Amino acid sequence: MNSMKQWISLAVCIVMMFALMPDVHAAEKQPELRNLAKGLSYEWSETPESSYPDTGNKLTDGIIGGLNVLDPAWTGHLHKKTREIVFDLGSSKSISSIKAHFLQDWLGSAILFPLTVSMYASDDKQHWGTLANKATEHLWSDGPPVDQYYVWDGNKDGVEKPGHDATMAYARYIKVTFSMHPRAWSFIDEIEIWGTDGKAKGAKMVHADPFTYLQPGKDTAGISNLSLLYNGYYVNGEGNWTKEKLIPEISYINKEGKPVDWFFDGFLMLGLMTPQGRDFGGGGSYLSDWKWYLDKTLSDQGDLRQLNEATKEVGEKLGQPKHKSKVVMMIPNPGEYLSDFGDVDGDGISENFNESVVGKEAALANRQKAVNWWIQEVKKRWNVQNYSNLELVGMYWLDEQVSTSETGPETLRLVNKLVHDQGFKAFWIPHFLAYKSFMWQDVGFDAAAFQPNYYFEQLNVDRMEDASTIAKSYGMGMEMEFDDRMLTDKVFRDRFYDYLKGGVQYGYMRNVFKAYYKGRGPVLKKAAASTDPEIRNLYDSLYRFTKGTYSS
């Protein structure tokens, strides 16, 4: 009996030994990680301001800045373009995480966290692969100084795509970039690149991203140049479109007032305000407001009927009577705080979008229900009108950023699934400082155009280069921006031409999806009809730009 017990004990020991061996083996293989950037030199795309300089490797000296703007560890940056910092590790190494440390002190010292910090890897310093785009986790707000780390962690984020088998990047060069606010400082003091020498188990070379603009094609429903037609409520009626106002946009009108070619090939119908002053984009409009907009846009003599008749008339004059203008319809933002939106399904219960009242799941379901009602109602009214020269190809999300709430991305995924279920493309045009705009494809959009927002305030013209670089890094198209101020004010006229010149210089004029913000009202009709050669040239130049033949 004792002998049997001894054999059993020995067998158990052997089994346990072999069971433990993989863990021991793995522990032996686990590399020791260190901060590869410690004491390393690096390259700035633009040096910090002289009042908060980098006196020598401040980003890698291991000294962490305190919550005080006067701490000498910080470097300060103001205005100009997105900052880039490039590290040469000397040879390819295995990288497990990257950390960048920033300060915020608003309003005290006018310092804000970067909206986005991005990390890239490269083997040759020329072709870069994206490791991560990280949005700030702290919203911009008043308050005492606070710091924040932006972190790419290979174990959590993966390499190239979340969930990938690789947990480490294998590269020689690392680049960290951070976006700039036009009126605020950015403060950074330390960047850490954790990893180990050589190629460790689980390390993967990072494939270079194309960094190209979105091209017209399947994802844009074939649209190259999308004209924004604002048809919401305005006191002076500028949101009411007529056939005569639309013809100079559908077609290029010569100086004799005759159509000689097609102009824009897509039209986005969108409204901002209701007659009661409620906002379609900010989540403050009710079901009654949504119905008002649908009545205005899709009635017998509504704005889309005017677009149809204008397309029909131009087609007949150009000898192409079957030509159809492609249409994208907006989707109002249901928002996250209305508790009494209206009853969309006839069950006698008004939809509630407020999570604090009905909970996250119910609020999401109610937003989804409202958006589904909108899409179905658009289709139903469209079919009733039976437009001869229009084609409904897409839906546009009116809110210009991903909501900062926890359910923001999930809401967009639900919305875009509804759009795709009906066979439409999902369009979006985020503004320059839009929160999490880099994740536009992840939440289901097919086509996006990035807003430079250069036209609207006094900025250096390098904003156009910055915007084009961001658009390419995110794989977006570009938005062109102007309004009727360019007809009377040389400052705005010059800014308009800066967009056109930028298209030539930065490559977004040809074979790039573009959206055109033109303000409200028929600015192109006014420009086309002007007898002032300088004003008329605005119209002619824009036409040549859409055809890819503009030269300054």
N, C-alpha and C positions, 0 to 999 in steps of 0.2 A: 504493500500500500504506500509506504513512504517513497519507494522507488518510483511508483506511478506519479505521485505528487511532484517529485523532483523533475520528472520528464515534462509534466504539464507546465510547471513553473518555467522550465528552460524554453519550452515552445512559446509560451506567452512573452518571454523576454525577447526571443528572436523576432517575433511578429512586431512587437513594439519598437524594436530597434530599426527594422526595415520601414515601419510606418513613419518613424521620425526622420529617417535619412533624407527624404526630399526637402523637408523644412530646413534641415541643417545645411544641405547642399545649396538651397536658395539663399540662406543667410550668408553663406560663404561667397556667393556670386553677387550679392547686393553691393553696388559700388558706394563708396563713401562720397557724399555730395559736399561741395564747397561753393562759395560765391566766386564764380569765374571772373566776375567783373572787378573784384576787389583790387584797388590800386591801378586799374587799367585806364589808359587814355582813350579818348573817343572823339568823334567829329560832330560839331553842331552844324545844322543847316543855316542857322542864324544865331549869332552869339547873344547871350543874355544882355539886358540893359546895363549900362555902366553904373547905375545906382545900386544894382544887385548883381554883380558880376560873378563869373566863374573864374576864380583866381588860380585855379589849377586842380583839375580832377575832383571837383566838389561832389560830383555824382557817384564817385566810386571810392571815396575816402573812408567810408564806414561811419561817418558822423551823421546822425539823424537829427534833422532840424526840429526844434521845439515849436510850440504853438505861439510863436512870437515873430512878427514880420521882421524884426530887427536881428533875429538870430542869423549870424553870418553863414550858416550852413546852406541857406536858401539861395537859389538863383531866380531872378525875376525876368519875366517876358511880357512884352506889351505890343499889341497891334501886329500887323504884317501877317505872314502866312503860317500854316501848320508847321510846328517845329519838328525836326527830325534829328535823332541822335543815333549815330552808327558806331558799333563796337566791333573791333577785329580781335577775335580770340586767339589769333596766331596760327591756329590749325583747327580742323573740324573737331568738335567736342560734342558730348551728349548733354543736352540741356533739359532739365526737368521742370523749371519754373522761372518766371521773370516777374519782378516786382518793381513798381515805380511809385514813389512817395510824393504826394502833393499837399498843399495847404490851401485852405479857404478862409477868408476873413472879409465878409460882406455884411454890412456896408463899411465897416471900420476902415479897411485899407483897400477896398475895391478889388479884392482878390477872389476869383472864382475857380472852382475845380474845372478842369477840362471836361467838356461834354463827352468826348471820346478819347481814349488812349488805345493805340494799336501797337501790336508786336509782330515783327516779321523776321524770317530767317532766310539766309542765302549762302550759297557756296562760293559765289564769285563777285558779290557786291553789286551786281548788275540786275540779276533776276531774283525777285523776292517772292517768298511764299508766306501767306498770312497764317500766323499762329492764333491771333485773337483780336477782335475789336471789343473793347470793354467800355461800357457806359458808366458814368458816375453813379455810385450807389447812394449818394447824398444829394438831394435836390438843392438847387440854388435858392437860398433863403437868407434872410437877416439872422444874425446870431453871433455868438462868440466864435473865435477861431477854432477850426477843427481840421484834422488831417485825414488822409485817406490813402490806402494802397490800392493801386490797380494791379491785378494779378492774373497772369496766365499760369495755370497749373496743369501740367501734362496728364497727371493722374485723373483730374476731373474733366478737363476740357478736351483731352485727346490731341492728336496731331492732325491738322487739316480739318477734320470733322469730329465733333463730339462722339464718343463711343468707339473710336477707332482703336485697334489693338495696340498701336504704339502709344507709349506714355512719355517718351522723350524725343526731342528733335535733335537731329544730327546735322550740325552746320558750323561754319567758321564765323559768319557774320550775323549779328543781331541788330535790328533797327527798332527803335521805340519812337513813336510819333504821338503828338498831342495837339488837339485842335485849339484854336485861339478865338476868344471872344473879342468883338470889335471895340468894346469899351471897358474891358476888365483885364487885370493882371493875371498871369499864371505863375505859380511858384512851385518849383521842383527842387529836391535836394539829393535824392539818392535813387540809383537804379541797381538792382541786384539781379544777377544771372546765375541761377543755381544749376549745378551739373557736375560732370566729371570728365576727365581727359579720355580721349579715345572713343570708341564706339561701344557703348554698353548694351546689354540685352534690353530690348524694348525700344531702342533708339531708331529713328526713321528719318531718312532724308526728306526734306520738305519740298514738294513739287512747286515750281514757280507758278504764280497766278498770272493770268493774261493782262490784268489791269487795263481793260479796254471798255469803251463806252457801250451802252446797249444799242444794238443795231435794229433798224426797222425789220420786221418779219413776222413770224408766227406769234411771238409773244406780244407784239404791239398791234395785232390784228391787221398787219399790213400798213399801219399808219406811220408816216415819216414825220409829218409836221401837223401837230395837234393844236388847233386854235381854241382858246378858252373863251367861251361866250357867257358872260355873267348876266343872268336873267332873273335875279332876285328882285326884291322891292327896293326902289329908289324914288325919293320924293319927286325928282324931275323926270321920271319915266325912262331913265337911261337903261333900265333892264328890260325894256320892251323892244324886241327886235322885229324889223320889217324886212321884206324881200329886198327893198332898195338899200338898206344898211348892210345886208349880207352879201350882195353880189360882188363887191370889191374884195371880199375875203375868199369867197369860193373861186373867183376868177381874177386873173390879172387884167386890169382895165387900162387901156392905153390912154394917151392924153386927149383923145377924141371921145373918151367915155365908153369905148366898146370892149367887150371881153375878147381877149386874144389867146388866152391860155388858162389852164387850171392853176389855182394857187394852193391853199391849204387842202389837205386830203382827209383831215379828221376834225371833228368839232365836239368839244366837251361842253355840255350844258350843266351849269352849276349856279346855284344861288346862295347868297350869304345871309341875307336878312329877310324877315317876314314883315308884313305891313305893321305888325305890332312891335317891331324892333327886336324880335327874338332871333337868336343866332343858330343857323343850321349846322355850323361847323363845331361849335362849342358844347353841343349837347343840351341846349336850352330850348329847343322847339318841341311842340306837341304834335299829336296826330293831326289835329285840325290844320296846323301849319304845313305839314307834309302834303295833305290833300290840296291845300291852296296852291302849293307849288306845282303839283301834278296837273291841276286844272289849268294853270297859267301856261304850262309848257306843252301839254298834250291835248289841249282843246281843239275844236275845229279850226279856229283862227289863231291858235297859240304859236309860240316861238318856233316849235319844230315844223309846223305847217309852213311858216314863213321860210324856214331853211329848205324845206322840200321844194317850194315854188321857186326859190332863187336857184337851186341846183337844176331844176327842170328847165328854167329859162336859159341859163348859161349853156346847158347841154344842147339845147336846140340851136343856139347861135354858134356853138363850136362844132356842130355836126355829130354830137355824141349824146343823143337823147336818152340813152339807157344808163348813162353815168350816174353812180350813186355816191353821195357823201356819206362817210362813215361817222357814226354818232356814238359818243360815250355819255352815259347819264350818271350824274352824281348820286351818291348814297349819303343822306344826312347822317350825322353822328348822333346816335341815340343818347350818348352821354352816360354818366354814372351816378347821377343824383336825382333825376326826376322820379317822383313817387306816384304821379298821376298822369302818365303820358296819354292815355286813351285806350279804348278797347279795340284791338286790331282783329280779333277772331270772333267777335259777336257772342262771347260767353258772359257778357255783363260785367266783366272785371277789367278795370283799367290796368294796363301794364305798368309794373314798378321796376325801375332800373337801379334802385338804391340798395347796395349790398348791406348797408347798416340796418336796413329795415327788413328786407326779405332774405338776406343771406347771399353768399357768392353764387351758388349754383342757380338759384331762382333768378337772380338779377341777370346772369349770363343768358339763361334760357329766354328771358323776356326781351333782352336786346336782340337775340337771334330771331325771335318771333317777329319783332318789329321790322327788322331788316328783310326778312323773308317776305313779309307782307308788301314791303316797298318794291322789291324786285318783281314779285308776281303782279302787282298793280301796274308797274311800268309796262311789263309785257302785255298785259290785257289791254291797256289803253292804246299801246302802240299798234297792236293787231287791229283794233277797231278803226284806227285812222288809216291803215293800209297805205302808208306813204309810198309813192311810186319811185322816188329818187333818193331814198335814205336807207341806210343799213345800220341796225343797232348791233354794235360789236362788243361793247364793254360797259363796265360799271366803275365809277371812280369814288374812292374813299375820300371824303371831304376834309376830315381832320388831317393836319399837315405834320403830325408826329405820332409816334406810338405813345399811347397813354402811359403816364408815369405810375399808374396804379398797378397792383400785382396782376390784375386780369387783363391789362392792356394787350399784350401779345396774343393771349388766348381769344380775346374778342375778335381780333383781326383774322385769326385762323378760321374762326367760325363764319365770319362775314365772307371771306374769300372762298370758302367751301361752297357757300350758297351761290355765289357768283358763278363758280365753275360748274356747279350742278346744273345750271341753266344754259351752259354752253358759251358763257361770256368770258372775256379777259378782264382781269382786275388791274386797274390803273391807280397810280399814286404819285403825288408831287410834293415831297417833303421840303420844308424850308431849310435854310442853311444851318440853323442851330437845332434842327429837329432831334428829339430824343430817340435814340436807338434806330436811326434811319438806316444804319448798316444792315439791319436784319430784315430788310424788305422782302427778300425772297423766302426767308425762313417762315415768315408769317403768311405767305401765299400770294403776294402780288406778282403779276406777270410782267408789268412794265412800270418803270419809275423814271421820273426826270427830276434832277436835283436843282434846287433854287440857289443861284448865287446871291440874290438879294443885294446886289451891288447898286442897282438903279435908285434905290429908295433913300439912301443916306450917304453922307460924305465919307467915302472910303478910298483908299489907294487902289489904283487899277489892278494891283497884284491880287486883289480879291478874285478876279476872273481866273487867274492861273490857279489859285488855291481851290476854287470851286470845281474847276475842270479836273484837277488832280484827285479830289475827293470823289467826284462822280465816276472817274475811271477805276479808282480803288474799290468802289462799291458795285461797279458794273452797271451804273445807271446812265440814262440819257441826260440831257441838259434842258433847263428852262430858259427861254429868252424873256426878258422883262422890259416893258415900256408902257407908257400911257400918253394921254393927250398933252401932257406938259411939254413933251418934246416938240410940239407944234409951235410953241411960243417962247420957250426958254432954252437958250443955248447950252446951259449946264446939263439939262436932261437930254438934249439932242446929242451932245458929246458922249454921254453915258450910253445912249442907244448904240452909237457907232462902236463903242468899246466892246459891246457884246458881239457885234458882227466881226470886228477885227480879231477878237478872241477866238471866234469860230475858225478863222483861217489859221491863226497862230498855234492854237492848242488842239486843232484837229476835229472839232465837233460840228463843222459846217456840213461835211459830206458824210453820208451813210451813217448817221447817228439819229436816234429817236429824239425829237425835240418837242416841247410844249411851249406855247406862246402866251404869256400873260400880257394883255393889252389894256389893262384897266377896264373901266366900264364905259359903255358907249362906243359908237362907231368911229374910232380914231383912224382906221385905215380908209374909211370912206372920205373923211375930211382931208387926209393927206393926198388921196388919189385925185380929189376934185380941186386941189389948190392950184392957183396960177403962179404961185411963188415957186420958182425952180428949186430952192433949197428945201422947201417943205415936200414938194413932189418927189424929190430925190430920196426922202425917207422911205416912201412907198416903193419906189423902183429898187432901192438897195435891198429892202427886205425880200422882195420877190426874187431877186438874183441870189440872195442868200439861201432861200429855200430850194433853189435849183442847183446850188453848189457852185455858182459862177461868180460870186461876189469877190471883188478885190478892192482894197482900200487905196 
